[in-house]
């Protein structure tokens, strides 16, 4: 299931992308949730079974995609976490990946242009995957980890 945040006619919303188009979840839940983050924090994933995914509100090309979570509290990243990139970057092998933070404003939406700073002569790229921690967690065992995503 593909969850998105988007703009349509100057209003922000969030929804599910289906083969037929976009189902507006903000509309489906009568504006109870302001954004995807608030929906997920209220166990929204469990409420998706009650949504009619055949009732499409928009075509995907008619919405402007936004970063999936538009208002994250934290963005924690793991860098130099695979050997091919580590070797390319001429970095020493370490036991653990480099952990660093990003600011929310550094996110861009799918297919948005990336601005090349004038101080740079090329962009570096890596694949990225995001995991949304769905509920508060601390010292969670590896066996329990998927219960929090």
Residue pairs with C-beta under 8 A, 6 or more apart in sequence:
1 16
1 48
2 16
2 17
3 14
3 15
3 16
3 17
3 36
3 68
4 14
4 15
4 16
4 17
4 22
4 36
4 63
4 65
4 66
4 68
5 12
5 13
5 14
5 35
5 36
5 65
5 66
5 67
5 68
5 69
5 70
6 12
6 13
6 14
6 15
6 22
6 63
6 64
6 65
6 66
7 13
7 63
7 64
7 66
8 24
8 58
8 62
8 63
8 64
12 35
12 66
12 70
13 24
13 25
13 26
13 27
14 24
14 25
14 26
14 33
14 35
14 36
14 39
15 22
15 23
15 24
15 25
15 26
15 57
16 22
16 23
16 25
16 48
16 51
16 53
17 60
18 53
18 54
18 56
20 54
20 56
21 56
21 57
21 58
21 59
21 60
22 56
22 57
22 58
22 59
22 60
22 62
22 63
23 51
23 52
23 53
23 55
23 56
23 57
24 57
24 58
25 33
25 36
25 39
25 44
25 51
26 33
26 34
27 57
28 51
28 52
28 55
29 39
29 47
33 39
33 42
33 44
35 69
35 70
35 71
36 44
36 68
36 69
36 70
37 69
37 70
37 71
37 72
39 47
40 132
40 134
41 134
41 135
43 134
45 134
64 109
65 109
65 110
65 111
65 112
66 109
67 104
67 107
67 108
67 109
68 130
68 132
69 130
69 132
70 104
71 104
72 104
72 107
74 101
75 101
75 102
75 103
75 104
75 106
75 107
76 99
76 100
76 101
77 99
77 100
77 101
77 102
78 97
78 98
78 99
79 97
79 98
79 99
79 100
79 126
80 86
80 89
80 91
80 94
80 97
80 98
81 97
81 98
83 93
85 126
86 93
108 114
114 123
116 122
116 123
131 149
132 149
133 148
133 149
134 148
134 149
135 148
137 148
140 147
140 148
